[in-house]
């Protein structure tokens, strides 16, 4: 089975469109979804999630509240991403920057001190075909 994701990007300002919309498309034979609620005042809330980061074709992680996401260990994490409310972390092959997820994931740890429940969503399109 093939999974396809389109990422629509558009830059506008009050006077109108500055750059035309672009839509890179990502295809993979696997995908992972995560939809988790993290209670306020949670520290290192563990979510069971495993991912070989070398398989990622595209990933988006978004939270409706400011939260910290750590991988593999809440005390000495492999990677840390500070997610800002409604400001998604997006990475894809061909991106201008390096993926912040550098080590295979065995678990995710969330810390939420936003004052409310944080709803975190994650979508990964991956290529599981051996090289």
C-alpha positions, 0 to 999 in steps of 0.5 A: 500500500502506498501513502501520499502526503501533500504539504501546501505552502503559501507566503502572503502578506496584507497586500496579497500573495508574495510567493505562489503556493507550492505543494511538495508531495511525499510518497511512502509505503508506511505511515505512523499516526499519533494523537495524544492528550497531555494533561497540564502539569505533566512532566515526562509523560511517556507515550509508547511510540517507536520509529526508525528515523532513517525511514522518514520521508515527511513528518509533521508534529503539532500541538495546540499548547506549548509543550516539550517533546523528548525522545527515548528518555525524559531525563537524558533525551536523545532529541528535544523539540520545543513545540510552540502552540499551533506552530507545527514542526515539519521536516521532509526529504529535500528540506533545507534543514536537517531533521531534528530527530537524529536517533531512532525513537523508542518512546516519546516524553512530553512535558506540559506546563501550559495551563491546559490540556495539550493535544499533540498530533504526529504524522509520519510518511515513511519508506520501509523498502530496504535500500 
